[in-house]
Amino acid sequence: MSQRTFPDGFLWGAATAAHQIEGSPMADGAGPSIWTRFAHTPGMTLNGDTGDVACDHYRRWKDDVKLMRELGLQAYRFSVSWSRIHPEGTGRVNQAGVDFYSRLVDELLENGIEPLLTLYHWDLPAALEDRGGWLNRDSADWFAEYGSTMYRALDGRVKKWVTLNEPWVITDGGYLHGALAPGHRSKYETPIASHNLMRAHGAAVKAYRDIGKHEIGLVVNIEPKYPASDSAEDTAATKRAHAYMNEQYLDPALLGRYPPELKEIFGDAWPDWAAADLELIRQQLDFIGINYYTRSVTQANDSYPLKAGAVRQPLGTYTETGWEVYPKGLTDLLVWVKERYGDIPMYITENGAAFFDPPVAEGGRVRDPLRMDYLQKHIGAVHDAIQAGCDIRGYMLWSLLDNLEWSLGYSKRFGMVHVNYGTQERTPKDSARWYSKVIASHGASLDEPLPY
């Protein structure tokens, strides 16, 4: 078997998010976020788990960067907590918050690790939620102001910026189904929040062009939709599901329009948007980040709002979060992005899986063969997409550390590094050792037998 080769300059890294790992959410002058508030509301998270401590990265960041270096990471994608920077959401800058991320970036660079900075990974300042949050059109200006604060502080040391992480999850979970902060449930609010998020994205990119000198992009979570049958009903439901999840954010960002199916999905809750809004949203992007976890086999039913449902596959392998392991879907998805939107550079900004991990064994070993198998096959799927002509510049494994899985609390472990939440001890799993070897070989070791 010939060895796989990845493009020169292809970046190998891992990803995290501020609220999931940092802890100390109110330290050093920070303000509360919607996730601080949501998690402290009884009944909103599993076991009442909060991000008050999480992985204690806010205090252990230097050791975590040392661990990244030991694993050979070339890049680290992380997010900034907006309310550490602007405790009231706008206006006053909390210099202690800026300094924290400045120190982190310097430490990454000193260890040869390139920072990929995400401005927004779901933790809106609570002060802005009190002013309407993403339902307020002023949110675009708020976000551009916050982005500009970070650009002025870090651009140059940070050369790859991301505006939003997964706007679909923000609105589907936070505004339609209420499972995520801020916990709203309204089909009328959902399109407004989605649109204002995209306006905020556009405003932040526009602000970057005035201040920054490097690259900025958008990160979306997308998944291929396959019809459960050849029926006209399933085909139509699949088309709606695809528009809702995969085209709703990329189309306005890259094509300057929304897919027409959204009007069918939301009915009278879907407004007519001003042309000037779509012009703001469609800014020149340097790359798109793709977060991929699974596929969906779609069947028509009466569920709200899509009249479509995912069908569990009887012979499929499923992760602890109930997601089917389907590597080919990643190749299909990347090829679709290229075909629909052209040759825009792409990064895999998240890809990984939660499986049951046994306790740390004597000698400090954590065996996670299912995760290794998942990663091997999905990185292989990325290579297949490169072979098909996709311009893919890097792969960020989700996640560096076991962490707070949002409303699921600490019940799901995605990390390649095990975290003992009682002692905060970090233990690299077998998957981390394996991934370290893949990085060192620039992918050449990918097809070697897994070290079970």
Summary of the structure (lengths in Angstrom):
residues: 452
radius of gyration: 20.8
end to end distance: 20.6
largest distance: 62.4
contacts: 1599
relative contact order: 0.14
helix: 42%
strand: 16%
